[in-house]
Amino acid sequence: MDAIWQEMLAAAQAVRHGRQVSDYVSCGEVAAAVRSKSGRIYTGVCVDTCSTLGICAERNAIFNMLTHGEQEIDRVLAVMSDGRGGAPCGACRELMAQLMPDDYPSVRVLLDNGTGREMTLGELTPEWWIQPGVAKK
């Protein structure tokens, strides 16, 4: 795992603090870090609710990035409740593809923070309905 992944992992681990917010909301069991093309790292945590109002940590981190005026993702990782890494869910992959319809295949995703195993979003989402080079500008 290179130094950039290590920095991102530390940033995600720093915000991963699972807690019960109310009888209906918990948060922080999963944390994510997204590195923009500019090199800035944005973090987010999952928010789980008793209805469908929650959000994944990866999308939360992406929304944090968007809030700060950036939209191009270079790398993404998630730290699950047991401290291990994992792949983004379909909704998170969909958001990344829609944000970067021509470039999403190049986004690097850390799958296992123990072994350093990574893949590109294009490898994780082959034959996506948004095909690179087809998006309208």
Backbone as CSV, one residue per row, in Angstrom:
resi,resn,N_x,N_y,N_z,CA_x,CA_y,CA_z,C_x,C_y,C_z
1,MET,0.854,-1.179,0.000,0.000,0.000,0.000,0.898,1.239,0.000
2,ASP,0.691,2.131,-0.958,1.561,3.293,-1.060,1.196,4.362,-0.020
3,ALA,1.987,5.413,0.011,1.826,6.464,1.020,0.484,7.186,0.895
4,ILE,-0.010,7.335,-0.319,-1.302,8.010,-0.498,-2.420,7.180,0.110
5,TRP,-2.426,5.869,-0.160,-3.438,5.005,0.457,-3.329,5.065,1.975
6,GLN,-2.114,5.058,2.502,-1.930,5.099,3.953,-2.479,6.395,4.551
7,GLU,-2.249,7.514,3.850,-2.781,8.803,4.319,-4.312,8.794,4.295
8,MET,-4.878,8.243,3.231,-6.331,8.161,3.134,-6.911,7.244,4.195
9,LEU,-6.251,6.114,4.431,-6.713,5.169,5.447,-6.703,5.824,6.824
10,ALA,-5.649,6.554,7.133,-5.569,7.247,8.425,-6.684,8.286,8.554
11,ALA,-6.980,8.992,7.467,-8.048,10.000,7.502,-9.402,9.346,7.757
12,ALA,-9.665,8.213,7.096,-10.932,7.515,7.304,-11.025,6.949,8.715
13,GLN,-9.938,6.367,9.189,-9.944,5.801,10.540,-10.150,6.887,11.592
14,ALA,-9.686,8.096,11.318,-9.816,9.192,12.280,-11.262,9.625,12.476
15,VAL,-12.132,9.378,11.480,-13.532,9.790,11.621,-14.472,8.620,11.884
16,ARG,-13.953,7.403,11.870,-14.817,6.225,12.091,-15.009,6.008,13.592
17,HIS,-16.113,6.479,14.087,-16.476,6.340,15.506,-17.950,5.976,15.563
18,GLY,-18.246,4.701,15.473,-19.632,4.255,15.499,-20.329,4.695,16.764
19,ARG,-21.517,5.248,16.571,-22.281,5.686,17.739,-23.761,5.721,17.411
20,GLN,-24.567,5.569,18.426,-26.013,5.667,18.313,-26.384,7.114,18.580
21,VAL,-26.959,7.792,17.601,-27.315,9.202,17.725,-28.679,9.359,18.402
22,SER,-29.613,8.494,18.040,-30.947,8.481,18.649,-31.479,7.063,18.529
23,ASP,-32.689,6.863,18.951,-33.294,5.533,18.801,-33.429,5.143,17.330
24,TYR,-33.321,6.124,16.443,-33.585,5.893,15.026,-32.375,6.073,14.114
25,VAL,-31.303,6.628,14.626,-30.143,6.959,13.784,-28.852,6.525,14.456
26,SER,-28.018,5.835,13.676,-26.652,5.553,14.107,-25.715,6.047,13.011
27,CYS,-24.463,6.237,13.361,-23.523,6.718,12.349,-22.098,6.294,12.707
28,GLY,-21.239,6.362,11.713,-19.820,6.182,11.923,-19.305,4.762,11.976
29,GLU,-20.164,3.757,11.773,-19.657,2.387,11.775,-18.724,2.147,10.592
30,VAL,-18.997,2.823,9.477,-18.158,2.759,8.279,-17.713,4.175,7.967
31,ALA,-16.452,4.331,7.588,-15.922,5.632,7.178,-15.248,5.480,5.829
32,ALA,-15.183,6.576,5.101,-14.553,6.550,3.785,-13.681,7.773,3.600
33,ALA,-12.722,7.632,2.695,-11.891,8.754,2.267,-11.873,8.755,0.748
34,VAL,-12.048,9.938,0.192,-12.005,10.147,-1.244,-10.901,11.151,-1.516
35,ARG,-10.039,10.807,-2.461,-8.983,11.737,-2.879,-9.378,12.320,-4.230
36,SER,-9.426,13.643,-4.275,-9.773,14.305,-5.526,-8.548,14.355,-6.435
37,LYS,-8.781,14.712,-7.682,-7.673,14.826,-8.642,-6.683,15.899,-8.212
38,SER,-7.131,16.871,-7.409,-6.222,17.920,-6.926,-5.315,17.420,-5.805
39,GLY,-5.645,16.243,-5.251,-4.848,15.682,-4.166,-5.431,15.879,-2.782
40,ARG,-6.531,16.615,-2.676,-7.172,16.798,-1.370,-7.937,15.542,-0.986
41,ILE,-7.962,15.264,0.306,-8.668,14.097,0.828,-9.900,14.567,1.594
42,TYR,-11.037,13.957,1.262,-12.302,14.254,1.908,-12.806,12.994,2.588
43,THR,-13.398,13.150,3.755,-13.897,11.991,4.498,-15.401,12.083,4.696
44,GLY,-15.971,10.949,5.041,-17.381,10.865,5.371,-17.640,9.590,6.143
45,VAL,-18.750,9.549,6.840,-19.150,8.352,7.579,-20.535,7.934,7.115
46,CYS,-20.857,6.665,7.326,-22.199,6.196,7.015,-23.155,6.750,8.064
47,VAL,-24.382,6.957,7.629,-25.456,7.339,8.539,-26.588,6.363,8.271
48,ASP,-26.948,5.591,9.261,-28.012,4.601,9.121,-29.231,5.074,9.889
49,THR,-30.388,4.936,9.244,-31.642,5.330,9.875,-32.624,4.166,9.826
50,CYS,-33.708,4.289,10.555,-34.698,3.216,10.559,-35.540,3.227,9.289
51,SER,-35.339,4.224,8.452,-35.993,4.270,7.138,-34.889,4.372,6.083
52,THR,-35.204,4.798,4.911,-34.204,4.840,3.832,-33.506,6.191,3.723
53,LEU,-33.461,6.941,4.785,-32.861,8.273,4.740,-31.360,8.275,4.965
54,GLY,-30.757,7.142,5.212,-29.327,7.083,5.496,-28.474,7.294,4.258
55,ILE,-27.172,7.228,4.476,-26.219,7.417,3.385,-24.954,6.628,3.669
56,CYS,-24.345,6.131,2.620,-23.075,5.409,2.741,-21.935,6.384,3.004
57,ALA,-20.890,5.887,3.611,-19.724,6.715,3.912,-19.078,7.267,2.647
58,GLU,-19.013,6.451,1.585,-18.374,6.907,0.348,-19.127,8.087,-0.268
59,ARG,-20.460,7.976,-0.342,-21.237,9.084,-0.895,-21.155,10.303,0.004
60,ASN,-21.123,10.103,1.303,-20.962,11.218,2.224,-19.636,11.935,1.950
61,ALA,-18.553,11.178,1.757,-17.248,11.777,1.452,-17.283,12.493,0.104
62,ILE,-17.954,11.899,-0.879,-18.072,12.530,-2.200,-18.860,13.833,-2.085
63,PHE,-19.942,13.837,-1.314,-20.717,15.059,-1.123,-19.883,16.124,-0.415
64,ASN,-19.026,15.699,0.509,-18.098,16.625,1.163,-17.172,17.240,0.114
65,MET,-16.670,16.429,-0.799,-15.808,16.908,-1.871,-16.563,17.917,-2.750
66,LEU,-17.797,17.574,-3.123,-18.608,18.474,-3.940,-18.878,19.789,-3.218
67,THR,-19.123,19.707,-1.925,-19.360,20.905,-1.122,-18.174,21.853,-1.183
68,HIS,-16.988,21.285,-1.307,-15.770,22.091,-1.359,-15.335,22.425,-2.788
69,GLY,-16.241,22.257,-3.751,-16.003,22.733,-5.098,-15.250,21.807,-6.032
70,GLU,-15.077,20.559,-5.647,-14.376,19.614,-6.515,-15.329,18.507,-6.944
71,GLN,-15.040,17.887,-8.094,-15.901,16.813,-8.566,-15.156,15.673,-9.231
72,GLU,-13.845,15.753,-9.323,-13.098,14.675,-9.970,-12.410,13.800,-8.926
73,ILE,-12.746,12.515,-8.931,-12.230,11.560,-7.956,-11.025,10.833,-8.534
74,ASP,-9.987,10.719,-7.722,-8.802,9.959,-8.091,-8.822,8.576,-7.437
75,ARG,-9.110,8.540,-6.131,-9.087,7.303,-5.352,-10.197,7.322,-4.309
76,VAL,-10.615,6.131,-3.903,-11.626,6.008,-2.852,-11.368,4.746,-2.037
77,LEU,-11.593,4.853,-0.746,-11.507,3.671,0.119,-12.541,3.775,1.215
78,ALA,-12.924,2.628,1.730,-13.852,2.564,2.860,-13.253,1.681,3.937
79,VAL,-13.550,2.017,5.184,-13.141,1.210,6.328,-14.420,0.737,7.006
80,MET,-14.617,-0.571,6.979,-15.835,-1.163,7.522,-15.805,-1.192,9.045
81,SER,-16.902,-1.616,9.644,-17.024,-1.599,11.100,-15.985,-2.476,11.787
82,ASP,-15.481,-3.500,11.089,-14.453,-4.367,11.680,-13.034,-3.881,11.375
83,GLY,-12.916,-2.714,10.722,-11.606,-2.143,10.417,-11.042,-2.550,9.069
84,ARG,-11.703,-3.495,8.420,-11.229,-3.945,7.112,-11.792,-3.051,6.011
85,GLY,-11.186,-3.143,4.834,-11.663,-2.394,3.682,-12.759,-3.144,2.967
86,GLY,-13.385,-2.458,2.018,-14.429,-3.093,1.231,-14.751,-2.264,0.007
87,ALA,-15.419,-2.889,-0.938,-15.787,-2.225,-2.190,-17.013,-1.335,-1.987
88,PRO,-17.104,-0.256,-2.740,-18.292,0.597,-2.674,-19.528,-0.149,-3.173
89,CYS,-20.673,0.174,-2.614,-21.933,-0.441,-3.039,-22.332,0.085,-4.412
90,GLY,-23.380,-0.471,-4.947,-23.854,-0.066,-6.265,-24.253,1.398,-6.340
91,ALA,-24.894,1.922,-5.308,-25.304,3.328,-5.319,-24.086,4.254,-5.342
92,CYS,-23.063,3.897,-4.608,-21.839,4.708,-4.594,-21.127,4.634,-5.940
93,ARG,-21.073,3.440,-6.519,-20.473,3.282,-7.850,-21.252,4.096,-8.869
94,GLU,-22.570,4.061,-8.772,-23.419,4.804,-9.704,-23.134,6.298,-9.618
95,LEU,-23.037,6.831,-8.406,-22.748,8.255,-8.245,-21.405,8.603,-8.877
96,MET,-20.389,7.789,-8.621,-19.072,8.079,-9.194,-19.119,8.039,-10.717
97,ALA,-19.837,7.075,-11.276,-19.957,6.980,-12.732,-20.673,8.205,-13.288
98,GLN,-21.707,8.658,-12.613,-22.438,9.814,-13.111,-21.650,11.106,-12.952
99,LEU,-20.837,11.206,-11.909,-19.991,12.392,-11.732,-18.914,12.483,-12.805
100,MET,-18.389,11.339,-13.188,-17.257,11.296,-14.110,-17.553,10.317,-15.251
101,PRO,-18.562,10.600,-16.067,-19.004,9.616,-17.050,-17.934,9.180,-18.046
102,ASP,-16.991,10.038,-18.359,-15.934,9.648,-19.290,-14.703,9.080,-18.591
103,ASP,-14.534,9.392,-17.310,-13.304,9.024,-16.610,-13.488,8.073,-15.435
104,TYR,-14.735,7.665,-15.134,-14.931,6.819,-13.962,-14.124,5.526,-13.985
105,PRO,-13.848,4.926,-15.177,-13.096,3.665,-15.143,-11.704,3.786,-14.516
106,SER,-11.155,4.991,-14.479,-9.795,5.158,-13.958,-9.737,5.388,-12.451
107,VAL,-10.879,5.578,-11.786,-10.887,5.800,-10.336,-10.337,4.548,-9.646
108,ARG,-9.359,4.747,-8.783,-8.754,3.620,-8.065,-9.506,3.376,-6.763
109,VAL,-9.773,2.105,-6.460,-10.527,1.719,-5.271,-9.688,0.724,-4.466
110,LEU,-9.440,1.031,-3.198,-8.732,0.102,-2.320,-9.748,-0.880,-1.760
111,LEU,-9.578,-2.149,-2.067,-10.514,-3.179,-1.620,-10.124,-3.805,-0.295
112,ASP,-8.834,-3.900,-0.044,-8.341,-4.587,1.153,-7.179,-3.790,1.724
113,ASN,-7.425,-3.143,2.860,-6.364,-2.328,3.444,-5.314,-3.161,4.162
114,GLY,-5.530,-4.447,4.290,-4.520,-5.327,4.874,-3.485,-5.758,3.849
115,THR,-3.968,-6.108,2.651,-3.063,-6.585,1.602,-2.702,-5.499,0.601
116,GLY,-3.453,-4.400,0.602,-3.222,-3.343,-0.370,-3.862,-3.627,-1.720
117,ARG,-4.737,-4.618,-1.771,-5.379,-4.981,-3.044,-6.292,-3.849,-3.509
118,GLU,-6.103,-3.458,-4.756,-6.925,-2.401,-5.327,-7.378,-2.783,-6.732
119,MET,-8.421,-2.120,-7.178,-8.945,-2.270,-8.535,-9.383,-0.891,-8.995
120,THR,-9.650,-0.778,-10.264,-10.245,0.462,-10.752,-11.765,0.326,-10.720
121,LEU,-12.430,1.459,-10.715,-13.891,1.442,-10.753,-14.365,0.800,-12.046
122,GLY,-13.614,0.975,-13.118,-13.962,0.323,-14.379,-13.925,-1.193,-14.281
123,GLU,-12.960,-1.726,-13.528,-12.893,-3.177,-13.329,-14.039,-3.668,-12.449
124,LEU,-14.434,-2.844,-11.473,-15.537,-3.216,-10.576,-16.901,-3.074,-11.240
125,THR,-16.990,-2.216,-12.230,-18.281,-1.934,-12.857,-18.183,-2.037,-14.377
126,PRO,-17.844,-3.206,-14.901,-17.752,-3.342,-16.359,-19.135,-3.241,-16.996
127,GLU,-19.155,-2.791,-18.208,-20.403,-2.695,-18.977,-21.457,-1.847,-18.266
128,TRP,-21.004,-0.772,-17.620,-21.921,0.132,-16.943,-22.793,0.800,-17.975
129,TRP,-23.977,1.213,-17.607,-24.889,1.816,-18.578,-24.356,3.128,-19.130
130,ILE,-23.494,3.794,-18.381,-22.798,4.974,-18.902,-21.469,4.485,-19.436
131,GLN,-21.311,4.460,-20.711,-20.063,4.000,-21.303,-19.135,5.192,-21.518
132,PRO,-17.853,5.067,-21.192,-16.905,6.166,-21.401,-16.954,6.642,-22.851
133,GLY,-16.876,7.965,-23.019,-16.866,8.536,-24.347,-18.244,8.754,-24.935
134,VAL,-19.295,8.306,-24.238,-20.652,8.433,-24.760,-21.387,9.591,-24.094
135,ALA,-20.893,10.022,-22.948,-21.591,11.059,-22.193,-21.674,12.352,-23.002
136,LYS,-22.794,13.030,-22.842,-22.984,14.325,-23.495,-22.353,15.396,-22.624
137,LYS,-21.695,16.309,-23.231,-21.016,17.388,-22.499,-21.932,18.580,-22.373
